[in-house]
Amino acid sequence: MKRWTIVAAVLLALAGAIYLQHTDLIHGRGLPPTANDVSLRALLVDRRAELETAGATSVIVIRDSELIAEWGETTRVTSLHSVRKSIVGMLYGIAEAKGLIDLTATLAWLGIDEVHLPLTETERGATLHDLLASRSGIYHPSVNDDGEAAPARASHAPGEAFYYNNWSFNALGGIFEQLTGLTLNEAFREWIARPTGMQDVSATTVRYEHAPRSSIFPAYRFWLSGRDTARFGWLVLNEGMWNGREVIPRSWLRRSFTAYSEGVRGEGVGYGYLWWLMPDGVVMATGAGGQKIWLDPARKLMLVTRVDTGDGFSRGIWWNFGARIHNGHLRALHAAVISALEPPRN
């Protein structure tokens, strides 16, 4: 009898260890616990099927500190594409609070210029605020141009017009490193990843792509897992707080979510500091293929979708033939969660 008691105790301990390992693998330190609402999960079946058909590698839904849904390979590290810009925006806010960056500084004052195709005197009058708001008036070739026809050089003065401009975004990365003395990877790991307990960051989280004849500023790529992307999104949705600690200044978040441009991509769509401001108060970071951080501050609701677009040759294949997650998928998921958690009142 004693032998069986010992065996049972060992089995229970083993089961407990497996459970703890599993929850740590999925949730990690600081990520909210799983919901036990089976009926809600059932209501989201159709949305899951749509997202998986569209190529979702992972999906995470958190509402009011509760993990509503988690699908796919949330530990898989893939490129965030243009979500990188929203992350750098948050790094700028932290750097400003540390006294390392002044948004009124002009490119001329900072000594910023190009080599093969120098900036004009007017372009060098753009401030860091102008670059963050995508209103720099600098239509210079850049690494990974968006494929859209840029306005003619000198067609707009700094601060005069919105243009989603990779030159400005890439320059922000180089300027950040110049002013802080840190690489983007070092700053991200120290200022954001470590306080939030991210599990999958490494020395290769930020990777650079150079094309010096286009621009001296390389494109910087952030490679994150779905679960670490969710930590970043939740940090932003939680007003920059994590476990009682202010990681990102709340005042910076307010400024980031101020519309410096309106009607930029459809009616009601605005642009702040490297974040898209959607109708109905939704704030979004988005990248090619379906990298989405969809935040509804009023409901404390976050949706994260990730798609593995590959790298190198495989990335080229995806670019031509891969499925894509669109904002419509997020709107449908958003509506499904709201309808399930906020049923109509009789």
Backbone hydrogen bonds in HBPLUS format (Angstrom, degrees):
<---DONOR---> <-ACCEPTOR-->    atom                        ^
c    i                          cat <-CA-CA->   ^        H-A-AA   ^      H-
h    n   atom  resd res      DA  || num        DHA   H-A  angle D-A-AA Bond
n    s   type  num  typ     dist DA aas  dist angle  dist       angle   num
A0005-THR N   A0001-MET O   3.02 MM   4  6.31 148.9  2.11 145.2 154.3     1
A0006-ILE N   A0002-LYS O   3.00 MM   4  6.31 153.3  2.08 148.2 154.7     2
A0007-VAL N   A0003-ARG O   2.94 MM   4  6.26 159.7  1.98 150.3 156.3     3
A0008-ALA N   A0004-TRP O   2.87 MM   4  6.02 162.1  1.90 146.7 151.5     4
A0009-ALA N   A0005-THR O   2.96 MM   4  6.15 155.3  2.02 143.0 149.9     5
A0010-VAL N   A0006-ILE O   2.92 MM   4  6.18 155.9  1.97 150.2 156.5     6
A0011-LEU N   A0007-VAL O   2.91 MM   4  6.19 161.4  1.94 152.5 157.6     7
A0012-LEU N   A0008-ALA O   2.90 MM   4  6.14 158.4  1.94 150.0 155.8     8
A0013-ALA N   A0009-ALA O   2.95 MM   4  6.14 157.4  2.00 145.3 151.7     9
A0014-LEU N   A0010-VAL O   2.85 MM   4  6.08 155.5  1.91 149.3 156.4    10
A0015-ALA N   A0011-LEU O   2.88 MM   4  6.09 160.4  1.92 148.5 153.8    11
A0016-GLY N   A0012-LEU O   2.89 MM   4  6.10 156.0  1.95 145.6 152.6    12
A0017-ALA N   A0013-ALA O   2.88 MM   4  6.13 151.8  1.96 144.5 152.3    13
A0018-ILE N   A0014-LEU O   2.91 MM   4  6.20 158.6  1.96 151.5 157.0    14
A0019-TYR N   A0015-ALA O   2.92 MM   4  6.16 158.1  1.97 147.7 153.9    15
A0020-LEU N   A0016-GLY O   2.90 MM   4  6.12 164.0  1.92 150.7 154.7    16
A0021-GLN N   A0017-ALA O   2.88 MM   4  6.04 156.6  1.94 146.9 153.8    17
A0022-HIS N   A0018-ILE O   2.85 MM   4  6.05 152.8  1.93 145.5 153.4    18
A0023-THR N   A0019-TYR O   2.87 MM   4  6.16 165.3  1.89 157.5 160.4    19
A0024-ASP N   A0020-LEU O   2.96 MM   4  6.06 154.9  2.03 143.9 151.1    20
A0025-LEU N   A0021-GLN O   2.90 MM   4  6.04 150.3  1.99 142.0 150.5    21
A0026-ILE N   A0022-HIS O   3.03 MM   4  6.30 156.8  2.09 150.9 156.0    22
A0027-HIS N   A0023-THR O   2.75 MM   4  5.65 160.3  1.79 149.3 154.7    23
A0028-GLY N   A0024-ASP O   2.90 MM   4  4.40 121.1  2.25 103.4 120.5    24
A0031-LEU N   A0028-GLY O   3.48 MM   3  5.88 170.7  2.49 121.0 123.6    25
A0067-LEU N   A0033-PRO O   3.05 MM  34  5.80 161.7  2.08 165.2 161.2    26
A0035-ALA N   A0067-LEU O   2.87 MM  32  5.58 142.4  2.01 162.8 155.5    27
A0041-ARG N   A0037-ASP O   3.29 MM   4  6.65 159.0  2.33 147.0 152.5    28
A0042-ALA N   A0038-VAL O   3.01 MM   4  6.30 151.8  2.09 148.4 156.2    29
A0043-LEU N   A0039-SER O   3.12 MM   4  6.43 146.2  2.24 142.8 151.1    30
A0043-LEU N   A0040-LEU O   3.04 MM   3  5.10 120.6  2.40  96.7 111.5    31
A0044-LEU N   A0041-ARG O   3.07 MM   3  5.21 141.6  2.22  99.9 111.2    32
A0045-VAL N   A0042-ALA O   3.28 MM   3  5.40 169.0  2.29 108.8 111.2    33
A0048-ARG N   A0044-LEU O   2.96 MM   4  6.22 155.5  2.02 155.1 162.5    34
A0049-ALA N   A0045-VAL O   3.03 MM   4  6.33 161.2  2.06 153.9 158.3    35
A0050-GLU N   A0046-ASP O   3.05 MM   4  6.30 157.8  2.10 148.8 154.3    36
A0051-LEU N   A0047-ARG O   3.04 MM   4  6.26 162.1  2.07 150.6 154.8    37
A0052-GLU N   A0048-ARG O   2.93 MM   4  6.12 161.5  1.96 156.6 161.7    38
A0053-THR N   A0049-ALA O   2.98 MM   4  6.10 155.2  2.05 144.8 151.6    39
A0054-ALA N   A0050-GLU O   3.00 MM   4  6.23 142.2  2.15 139.2 149.8    40
A0056-ALA N   A0051-LEU O   2.93 MM   5  5.46 165.4  1.95 147.5 145.1    41
A0055-GLY N   A0052-GLU O   3.05 MM   3  5.07 156.6  2.11 100.8 107.7    42
A0057-THR N   A0306-ARG O   2.56 MM 249  5.41 158.8  1.60 144.9 151.7    43
A0073-GLU N   A0057-THR O   2.92 MM  16  5.98 141.9  2.07 157.0 152.7    44
A0058-SER N   A0306-ARG O   3.31 MM 248  5.26 155.0  2.38 129.3 131.3    45
A0306-ARG N   A0058-SER O   2.94 MM 248  5.26 151.1  2.02 158.5 158.0    46
A0059-VAL N   A0071-TRP O   2.90 MM  12  5.08 153.4  1.97 140.3 143.0    47
A0071-TRP N   A0059-VAL O   2.85 MM  12  5.08 161.6  1.89 147.8 154.2    48
A0060-ILE N   A0304-VAL O   2.94 MM 244  5.12 155.7  2.00 143.6 150.0    49
A0304-VAL N   A0060-ILE O   2.85 MM 244  5.12 149.9  1.94 154.8 161.1    50
A0061-VAL N   A0069-ALA O   2.89 MM   8  5.02 159.9  1.93 148.5 146.6    51
A0068-ILE N   A0061-VAL O   2.77 MM   7  5.33 143.9  1.90 143.5 154.1    52
A0069-ALA N   A0061-VAL O   3.32 MM   8  5.02 159.8  2.37 130.2 132.6    53
A0062-ILE N   A0302-MET O   2.96 MM 240  5.20 161.3  2.00 147.4 153.6    54
A0302-MET N   A0062-ILE O   2.77 MM 240  5.20 161.3  1.81 162.3 166.6    55
A0063-ARG N   A0066-GLU O   2.87 MM   3  5.28 161.5  1.91 153.2 153.8    56
A0066-GLU N   A0063-ARG O   2.99 MM   3  5.28 146.4  2.11 108.3 118.9    57
A0064-ASP N   A0300-LYS O   2.78 MM 236  5.09 168.3  1.79 150.6 152.9    58
A0076-ARG N   A0073-GLU O   3.22 MM   3  5.53 165.8  2.24 111.8 116.0    59
A0227-ARG N   A0074-THR O   2.91 MM 153  5.21 161.9  1.95 147.1 141.2    60
A0078-THR N   A0224-LEU O   3.16 MM 146  5.68 167.4  2.17 130.6 126.8    61
A0224-LEU N   A0078-THR O   3.01 MM 146  5.68 132.2  2.24 168.9 155.2    62
A0080-LEU N   A0222-PHE O   2.87 MM 142  5.70 159.5  1.91 178.1 173.5    63
A0083-VAL N   A0080-LEU O   3.15 MM   3  5.38 164.9  2.17 133.5 130.9    64
A0084-ARG N   A0081-HIS O   3.07 MM   3  6.06 167.5  2.09 126.9 130.8    65
A0085-LYS N   A0082-SER O   3.10 MM   3  5.64 150.4  2.19 111.8 117.5    66
A0086-SER N   A0083-VAL O   3.06 MM   3  5.39 122.1  2.40 105.4 118.7    67
A0087-ILE N   A0083-VAL O   3.24 MM   4  6.65 151.9  2.32 151.0 159.1    68
A0088-VAL N   A0084-ARG O   3.01 MM   4  6.32 162.9  2.04 152.0 156.2    69
A0089-GLY N   A0085-LYS O   2.93 MM   4  6.20 146.0  2.05 142.6 152.6    70
A0090-MET N   A0086-SER O   3.27 MM   4  6.59 147.8  2.38 139.1 145.3    71
A0090-MET N   A0087-ILE O   3.02 MM   3  5.26 120.9  2.38 100.7 114.7    72
A0091-LEU N   A0087-ILE O   3.06 MM   4  6.47 150.0  2.15 147.1 156.2    73
A0092-TYR N   A0088-VAL O   2.94 MM   4  6.24 149.2  2.04 149.4 157.1    74
A0093-GLY N   A0089-GLY O   3.24 MM   4  6.60 148.3  2.34 140.0 147.9    75
A0094-ILE N   A0090-MET O   3.13 MM   4  6.50 155.5  2.19 149.2 154.7    76
A0095-ALA N   A0091-LEU O   2.91 MM   4  6.11 163.3  1.93 150.6 155.7    77
A0096-GLU N   A0092-TYR O   2.84 MM   4  6.01 156.2  1.90 149.6 155.7    78
A0097-ALA N   A0093-GLY O   3.12 MM   4  6.32 158.4  2.17 142.2 147.6    79
A0098-LYS N   A0094-ILE O   3.06 MM   4  6.37 134.5  2.27 140.8 153.5    80
A0098-LYS N   A0095-ALA O   3.13 MM   3  5.02 128.7  2.40  92.0 105.9    81
A0100-LEU N   A0095-ALA O   2.97 MM   5  5.32 163.0  2.00 158.0 152.4    82
A0099-GLY N   A0096-GLU O   2.92 MM   3  5.06 158.2  1.97 107.3 113.8    83
A0105-ALA N   A0102-ASP O   3.08 MM   3  5.68 165.9  2.10 119.0 123.5    84
A0129-HIS N   A0103-LEU O   3.11 MM  26  5.13 145.4  2.23 148.0 137.5    85
A0128-LEU N   A0105-ALA O   3.17 MM  23  6.18 134.8  2.39 156.2 167.2    86
A0110-LEU N   A0106-THR O   3.02 MM   4  6.30 148.8  2.12 144.8 153.8    87
A0107-LEU N   A0126-ALA O   2.96 MM  19  6.01 140.6  2.12 161.7 171.9    88
A0111-GLY N   A0107-LEU O   2.95 MM   4  6.04 111.1  2.44 135.2 151.5    89
A0112-ILE N   A0107-LEU O   2.85 MM   5  5.03 168.0  1.87 152.6 151.2    90
A0108-ALA N   A0124-ARG O   2.83 MM  16  4.93 143.2  1.97 154.4 142.2    91
A0111-GLY N   A0108-ALA O   3.05 MM   3  5.03 150.0  2.14  99.0 108.5    92
A0124-ARG N   A0120-THR O   2.99 MM   4  6.23 153.4  2.06 150.1 157.3    93
A0125-GLY N   A0122-THR O   2.94 MM   3  5.21 155.0  2.01 107.1 114.9    94
A0126-ALA N   A0123-GLU O   3.09 MM   3  5.71 167.9  2.10 119.2 121.4    95
A0130-ASP N   A0127-THR O   3.07 MM   3  5.12 116.4  2.49  94.7 109.2    96
A0131-LEU N   A0127-THR O   3.16 MM   4  6.59 154.0  2.23 146.9 153.4    97
A0132-LEU N   A0128-LEU O   2.94 MM   4  6.16 164.8  1.96 154.7 158.4    98
A0133-ALA N   A0129-HIS O   2.98 MM   4  6.13 149.7  2.08 149.2 157.2    99
A0135-ARG N   A0130-ASP O   2.79 MM   5  4.89 174.8  1.79 157.3 155.5   100
A0134-SER N   A0131-LEU O   3.10 MM   3  4.99 157.8  2.15 101.6 108.0   101
A0163-TYR N   A0134-SER O   3.00 MM  29  5.81 160.8  2.04 160.2 163.8   102
A0159-GLY N   A0135-ARG O   2.62 MM  24  4.89 162.8  1.64 171.5 172.5   103
A0155-SER N   A0152-ALA O   3.04 MM   3  5.42 144.0  2.17 141.6 136.9   104
A0160-GLU N   A0157-ALA O   3.06 MM   3  5.47 157.2  2.11 140.1 140.1   105
A0169-PHE N   A0165-ASN O   3.25 MM   4  6.62 161.0  2.29 148.6 154.1   106
A0170-ASN N   A0166-ASN O   2.87 MM   4  5.92 167.5  1.89 149.6 152.8   107
A0171-ALA N   A0167-TRP O   2.85 MM   4  5.97 159.8  1.89 151.3 157.9   108
A0172-LEU N   A0168-SER O   2.94 MM   4  6.14 148.8  2.03 145.6 153.5   109
A0173-GLY N   A0170-ASN O   3.09 MM   3  5.28 124.2  2.42  98.8 112.3   110
A0174-GLY N   A0170-ASN O   3.24 MM   4  6.69 159.4  2.29 151.4 155.7   111
A0175-ILE N   A0171-ALA O   2.82 MM   4  5.99 166.6  1.83 161.5 165.4   112
A0176-PHE N   A0172-LEU O   2.93 MM   4  5.93 155.3  2.00 140.7 147.6   113
A0177-GLU N   A0173-GLY O   3.19 MM   4  6.46 161.5  2.22 147.1 151.0   114
A0178-GLN N   A0174-GLY O   3.01 MM   4  6.26 150.5  2.10 143.5 152.3   115
A0179-LEU N   A0175-ILE O   2.90 MM   4  6.11 161.2  1.94 157.4 161.0   116
A0180-THR N   A0176-PHE O   2.95 MM   4  5.99 158.7  1.99 155.4 160.6   117
A0181-GLY N   A0177-GLU O   3.03 MM   4  5.42 144.2  2.17 132.2 139.8   118
A0187-ALA N   A0183-THR O   2.98 MM   4  6.24 170.9  1.99 160.0 161.7   119
A0188-PHE N   A0184-LEU O   2.89 MM   4  5.95 164.7  1.91 149.0 153.9   120
A0189-ARG N   A0185-ASN O   2.98 MM   4  6.06 166.0  2.00 148.9 153.0   121
A0190-GLU N   A0186-GLU O   2.97 MM   4  6.04 160.4  2.01 148.8 154.5   122
A0191-TRP N   A0187-ALA O   2.78 MM   4  5.60 165.0  1.80 151.6 156.9   123
A0192-ILE N   A0188-PHE O   3.00 MM   4  5.29 151.5  2.08 131.6 139.2   124
A0193-ALA N   A0188-PHE O   2.85 MM   5  6.09 170.4  1.86 156.5 159.6   125
A0194-ARG N   A0189-ARG O   2.89 MM   5  5.76 147.9  2.00 145.2 151.7   126
A0196-THR N   A0192-ILE O   3.24 MM   4  6.25 149.9  2.33 147.6 155.2   127
A0198-MET N   A0193-ALA O   2.98 MM   5  5.02 162.0  2.02 147.9 148.5   128
A0197-GLY N   A0194-ARG O   3.20 MM   3  5.19 162.0  2.24 105.6 111.1   129
A0205-THR N   A0202-SER O   3.23 MM   3  5.29 161.1  2.27 112.2 110.8   130
A0223-TRP N   A0205-THR O   2.73 MM  18  4.97 154.4  1.79 148.7 157.1   131
A0207-ARG N   A0221-ARG O   2.80 MM  14  4.92 153.3  1.87 137.8 146.7   132
A0221-ARG N   A0207-ARG O   2.55 MM  14  4.92 160.6  1.59 155.8 162.4   133
A0209-GLU N   A0219-ALA O   2.84 MM  10  5.14 150.3  1.93 150.1 157.5   134
A0219-ALA N   A0209-GLU O   2.97 MM  10  5.14 152.6  2.04 152.2 149.6   135
A0214-SER N   A0211-ALA O   2.77 MM   3  5.59 157.7  1.82 130.8 138.0   136
A0215-SER N   A0211-ALA O   3.16 MM   4  6.38 160.6  2.20 146.0 151.8   137
A0229-THR N   A0225-SER O   2.93 MM   4  6.10 148.9  2.02 144.5 153.7   138
A0230-ALA N   A0226-GLY O   2.96 MM   4  6.20 148.6  2.06 143.4 151.7   139
A0231-ARG N   A0227-ARG O   3.10 MM   4  6.41 143.8  2.24 134.6 143.9   140
A0232-PHE N   A0228-ASP O   3.07 MM   4  6.38 159.4  2.12 146.5 150.8   141
A0233-GLY N   A0229-THR O   2.93 MM   4  6.22 164.7  1.95 150.9 155.3   142
A0234-TRP N   A0230-ALA O   2.80 MM   4  5.93 160.8  1.84 150.1 155.4   143
A0235-LEU N   A0231-ARG O   2.92 MM   4  6.07 151.8  2.00 146.1 153.7   144
A0236-VAL N   A0232-PHE O   3.11 MM   4  6.43 157.5  2.16 151.4 156.3   145
A0237-LEU N   A0233-GLY O   2.90 MM   4  6.16 164.6  1.92 152.0 156.7   146
A0238-ASN N   A0234-TRP O   2.82 MM   4  5.84 142.7  1.96 142.4 152.1   147
A0240-GLY N   A0235-LEU O   2.85 MM   5  5.14 142.8  1.99 158.3 161.2   148
A0239-GLU N   A0236-VAL O   3.13 MM   3  5.39 135.8  2.34 117.7 116.0   149
A0241-MET N   A0238-ASN O   3.18 MM   3  5.66 165.3  2.21 114.5 119.1   150
A0247-VAL N   A0240-GLY O   2.72 MM   7  5.40 161.1  1.75 167.5 169.2   151
A0248-ILE N   A0240-GLY O   3.17 MM   8  4.37 161.4  2.21 120.0 125.6   152
A0242-TRP N   A0245-ARG O   2.81 MM   3  5.19 153.7  1.88 144.2 152.9   153
A0245-ARG N   A0242-TRP O   2.98 MM   3  5.19 160.4  2.02 110.8 117.2   154
A0252-TRP N   A0249-PRO O   3.02 MM   3  5.27 128.0  2.30 100.8 114.2   155
A0253-LEU N   A0249-PRO O   3.26 MM   4  6.72 149.8  2.36 147.3 155.2   156
A0254-ARG N   A0250-ARG O   3.12 MM   4  6.50 155.4  2.19 151.3 157.4   157
A0255-ARG N   A0251-SER O   3.16 MM   4  6.43 155.7  2.22 142.1 148.2   158
A0256-SER N   A0252-TRP O   2.78 MM   4  6.00 150.8  1.87 148.1 157.3   159
A0257-PHE N   A0253-LEU O   3.00 MM   4  6.15 142.6  2.14 145.1 153.4   160
A0258-THR N   A0255-ARG O   3.27 MM   3  5.17 159.4  2.32 106.7 105.9   161
A0273-TYR N   A0256-SER O   2.97 MM  17  4.42 155.1  2.03 117.3 124.9   162
A0260-TYR N   A0271-TYR O   2.94 MM  11  6.04 145.9  2.06 147.9 153.0   163
A0271-TYR N   A0261-SER O   2.96 MM  10  5.32 148.0  2.06 143.7 146.1   164
A0263-GLY N   A0269-VAL O   2.73 MM   6  5.01 114.5  2.16 126.0 145.5   165
A0264-VAL N   A0269-VAL O   3.02 MM   5  5.95 146.8  2.13 154.1 155.3   166
A0269-VAL N   A0266-GLY O   3.24 MM   3  5.71 163.7  2.27 133.9 133.3   167
A0270-GLY N   A0277-LEU O   2.78 MM   7  4.74 168.2  1.80 143.7 147.0   168
A0277-LEU N   A0270-GLY O   2.84 MM   7  4.74 176.8  1.85 133.6 132.7   169
A0272-GLY N   A0275-TRP O   2.98 MM   3  5.38 170.7  1.99 160.4 163.4   170
A0276-TRP N   A0284-MET O   2.89 MM   8  5.04 163.0  1.92 166.1 160.3   171
A0284-MET N   A0276-TRP O   2.82 MM   8  5.04 165.9  1.84 150.7 153.6   172
A0278-MET N   A0282-VAL O   2.70 MM   4  4.97 145.1  1.81 154.5 162.3   173
A0283-VAL N   A0295-LEU O   2.86 MM  12  5.09 159.6  1.90 147.0 153.6   174
A0295-LEU N   A0283-VAL O   2.83 MM  12  5.09 171.2  1.84 165.6 166.0   175
A0285-ALA N   A0293-ILE O   3.01 MM   8  5.11 154.8  2.08 140.3 148.4   176
A0293-ILE N   A0285-ALA O   2.91 MM   8  5.11 154.1  1.98 152.7 153.6   177
A0287-GLY N   A0291-GLN O   2.77 MM   4  4.73 135.4  1.97 140.4 147.6   178
A0290-GLY N   A0287-GLY O   3.31 MM   3  6.13 161.8  2.34 138.5 143.9   179
A0291-GLN N   A0287-GLY O   3.26 MM   4  4.73 150.1  2.35 123.1 127.3   180
A0325-ILE N   A0289-GLY O   3.01 MM  36  6.05 163.8  2.03 128.0 131.6   181
A0292-LYS N   A0305-THR O   2.98 MM  13  5.15 164.4  2.00 143.9 148.2   182
A0305-THR N   A0292-LYS O   3.07 MM  13  5.15 154.6  2.13 134.9 142.2   183
A0294-TRP N   A0303-LEU O   2.81 MM   9  4.98 176.3  1.82 160.3 161.5   184
A0303-LEU N   A0294-TRP O   2.88 MM   9  4.98 157.4  1.93 144.4 151.8   185
A0296-ASP N   A0301-LEU O   2.82 MM   5  5.04 164.5  1.84 162.4 162.8   186
A0299-ARG N   A0296-ASP O   3.14 MM   3  5.69 134.2  2.36 113.4 123.9   187
A0300-LYS N   A0296-ASP O   2.94 MM   4  5.83 113.0  2.40 143.5 161.0   188
A0301-LEU N   A0296-ASP O   3.13 MM   5  5.04 166.1  2.15 135.7 137.8   189
A0300-LYS N   A0297-PRO O   3.20 MM   3  4.75 149.5  2.30  92.7 101.8   190
A0315-ARG N   A0312-GLY O   3.15 MM   3  5.28 124.4  2.47  97.6 111.5   191
A0316-GLY N   A0312-GLY O   3.22 MM   4  6.63 148.7  2.33 145.9 154.2   192
A0316-GLY N   A0313-PHE O   3.08 MM   3  5.17 118.4  2.48  96.2 111.0   193
A0317-ILE N   A0313-PHE O   3.14 MM   4  6.55 151.6  2.23 149.2 156.5   194
A0318-TRP N   A0314-SER O   2.98 MM   4  6.25 164.7  2.00 148.6 152.6   195
A0319-TRP N   A0315-ARG O   2.87 MM   4  6.06 159.4  1.91 149.6 155.5   196
A0320-ASN N   A0317-ILE O   3.18 MM   3  5.47 133.1  2.42 102.8 114.2   197
A0321-PHE N   A0317-ILE O   2.97 MM   4  6.12 155.2  2.03 154.7 162.6   198
A0322-GLY N   A0318-TRP O   2.59 MM   4  4.27 154.8  1.65 130.9 134.5   199
A0329-HIS N   A0326-HIS O   3.00 MM   3  5.53 135.5  2.20 111.2 121.6   200
A0330-LEU N   A0327-ASN O   3.03 MM   3  5.10 115.0  2.47  96.2 111.9   201
A0331-ARG N   A0327-ASN O   2.85 MM   4  6.19 156.5  1.91 154.9 162.3   202
A0332-ALA N   A0328-GLY O   3.02 MM   4  6.19 156.9  2.07 144.3 149.8   203
A0333-LEU N   A0329-HIS O   3.03 MM   4  6.28 158.3  2.07 145.7 151.6   204
A0334-HIS N   A0330-LEU O   2.78 MM   4  5.87 162.7  1.81 151.2 156.8   205
A0335-ALA N   A0331-ARG O   2.86 MM   4  6.05 162.8  1.89 148.3 152.6   206
A0336-ALA N   A0332-ALA O   2.96 MM   4  6.13 152.5  2.04 142.9 150.5   207
A0337-VAL N   A0333-LEU O   2.99 MM   4  6.24 160.7  2.03 154.3 158.2   208
A0338-ILE N   A0334-HIS O   3.03 MM   4  6.27 166.3  2.05 152.4 156.5   209
A0339-SER N   A0335-ALA O   2.88 MM   4  6.02 163.8  1.90 149.7 154.4   210
A0340-ALA N   A0336-ALA O   3.02 MM   4  6.13 144.9  2.15 140.0 149.2   211
A0341-LEU N   A0337-VAL O   2.90 MM   4  6.05 158.2  1.94 152.9 158.8   212
A0342-GLU N   A0338-ILE O   2.64 MM   4  5.40 144.4  1.76 149.1 157.6   213
